[in-house]
């Protein structure tokens, strides 16, 4: 049997490499989003700690300077949280972009894989037809000799 050679194998290889690269970009975007969400959670926890500290300050004694510093810290945490939410949103958008690129790369790769499978099926059919023709010729020759 002859050897199957796919004409567009180089294109298929490139598409598979692009898909692999898109997978890596998606994973990196996912890690980035996780990091940004973790930073946001840390800031939220810090703000909650400041709020608890503020309640304790108001409960015990009236140290006006400490209470004002606590309020400033809480308002600063609100600013940091707002900024971090923006960063999380940017990371989510990056993840969506990476997901879309991965989806496109997978579609292209699968399309070329299907084309390769069809070409291989056609090759097998042609090879079987050629072998059947050779067998017929051999049988005709053998019967013709008798």
C-alpha positions as CSV (number, residue, x, y, z in Angstrom):
1,X,0.0,0.0,0.0
2,X,1.2,3.5,-0.9
3,X,2.0,6.0,1.8
4,X,-0.5,8.7,2.6
5,X,0.8,12.3,2.3
6,X,-1.5,15.1,3.1
7,X,-0.8,18.1,0.9
8,X,-1.8,20.7,3.6
9,X,-0.1,19.0,6.6
10,X,2.1,22.1,7.1
11,X,-1.1,24.3,7.4
12,X,-2.6,21.7,9.9
13,X,0.6,21.8,11.9
14,X,0.5,25.6,12.0
15,X,-3.2,25.6,13.1
16,X,-2.4,23.1,15.9
17,X,0.4,25.3,17.1
18,X,-1.8,28.4,17.0
19,X,-4.4,26.5,19.0
20,X,-1.8,25.5,21.6
21,X,-0.6,29.1,21.8
22,X,-4.2,30.3,22.3
23,X,-4.6,27.7,25.1
24,X,-1.6,29.1,26.8
25,X,-2.8,32.7,26.4
26,X,-6.2,31.7,27.8
27,X,-4.5,30.0,30.8
28,X,-2.4,33.2,31.4
29,X,-5.5,35.4,31.2
30,X,-7.3,33.0,33.7
31,X,-4.3,33.3,36.1
32,X,-4.3,37.1,35.8
33,X,-8.0,37.3,36.5
34,X,-7.6,35.0,39.6
35,X,-4.8,37.2,40.9
36,X,-6.9,40.4,40.4
37,X,-9.9,38.8,42.1
38,X,-7.6,37.8,45.0
39,X,-6.3,41.3,45.4
40,X,-9.9,42.6,45.4
41,X,-10.8,40.2,48.1
42,X,-7.8,41.1,50.2
43,X,-8.8,44.8,49.9
44,X,-12.4,44.0,50.9
45,X,-11.2,42.0,53.9
46,X,-8.9,44.9,54.9
47,X,-11.8,47.4,54.7
48,X,-13.9,45.1,56.8
49,X,-11.1,45.0,59.4
50,X,-10.9,48.8,59.4
51,X,-14.7,49.1,59.9
52,X,-14.5,46.7,62.8
53,X,-11.7,48.7,64.3
54,X,-13.8,51.8,63.8
55,X,-16.7,50.3,65.7
56,X,-14.3,49.3,68.5
57,X,-12.8,52.8,68.7
58,X,-16.3,54.3,69.0
59,X,-17.3,51.8,71.6
60,X,-14.4,52.2,74.0
61,X,-13.4,55.8,74.2
62,X,-13.7,58.9,72.1
63,X,-10.2,59.3,70.6
64,X,-11.1,61.7,67.8
65,X,-7.8,61.5,66.0
66,X,-7.9,57.7,65.8
67,X,-11.5,57.8,64.6
68,X,-10.6,60.3,61.9
69,X,-7.6,58.2,60.8
70,X,-9.8,55.2,60.7
71,X,-12.4,57.0,58.5
72,X,-9.6,58.1,56.2
73,X,-8.3,54.6,55.9
74,X,-11.8,53.3,55.1
75,X,-12.3,56.0,52.4
76,X,-8.9,55.1,51.0
77,X,-9.8,51.4,50.9
78,X,-13.0,52.4,49.0
79,X,-10.8,54.1,46.4
80,X,-8.5,51.1,46.2
81,X,-11.5,48.7,45.9
82,X,-13.0,50.8,43.1
83,X,-9.7,50.8,41.2
84,X,-9.3,47.1,41.8
85,X,-12.8,46.3,40.5
86,X,-11.7,48.1,37.3
87,X,-8.7,45.9,37.1
88,X,-10.9,42.8,37.6
89,X,-13.1,44.0,34.8
90,X,-10.1,44.5,32.5
91,X,-8.9,41.0,33.4
92,X,-12.3,39.6,32.7
93,X,-12.4,41.3,29.3
94,X,-8.9,39.9,28.6
95,X,-10.1,36.4,29.5
96,X,-13.1,36.8,27.2
97,X,-10.8,37.9,24.3
98,X,-8.5,34.9,25.0
99,X,-11.5,32.6,25.1
100,X,-12.8,33.9,21.8
101,X,-9.3,33.5,20.2
102,X,-9.1,30.0,21.5
103,X,-12.5,29.1,20.1
104,X,-11.6,30.4,16.7
105,X,-8.3,28.5,16.8
106,X,-10.0,25.3,17.7
107,X,-12.5,25.7,14.9
108,X,-9.8,26.2,12.4
109,X,-7.8,23.3,13.7
110,X,-10.8,21.0,13.7
111,X,-11.7,22.1,10.1
112,X,-8.3,21.2,8.8
113,X,-8.3,18.0,10.8
114,X,-11.6,17.0,9.1
115,X,-10.2,17.9,5.7
116,X,-7.2,15.7,6.4
117,X,-9.6,12.8,7.4
118,X,-11.6,13.3,4.2
119,X,-8.4,13.2,2.2
120,X,-7.3,10.1,3.9
121,X,-10.6,8.4,3.3
122,X,-10.4,9.3,-0.4
123,X,-6.8,8.0,-0.5
124,X,-8.0,4.7,1.1
125,X,-10.9,4.4,-1.4
126,X,-8.5,5.0,-4.3
127,X,-6.0,2.6,-3.0
128,X,-8.6,-0.1,-2.5
129,X,-9.9,0.5,-6.1
130,X,-6.3,0.2,-7.4
131,X,-5.7,-3.0,-5.5
132,X,-9.1,-4.4,-6.8
133,X,-8.1,-3.6,-10.3
134,X,-4.7,-5.3,-9.9
135,X,-6.4,-8.4,-8.5
136,X,-8.9,-8.4,-11.4
137,X,-6.0,-8.1,-13.9
138,X,-4.1,-10.9,-12.2
139,X,-7.1,-13.1,-12.1
140,X,-7.8,-12.4,-15.8
141,X,-4.2,-13.1,-16.7
142,X,-4.3,-16.4,-14.7
143,X,-7.5,-17.6,-16.3
144,X,-6.3,-16.5,-19.7
145,X,-3.2,-18.7,-19.3
146,X,-5.3,-21.8,-18.8
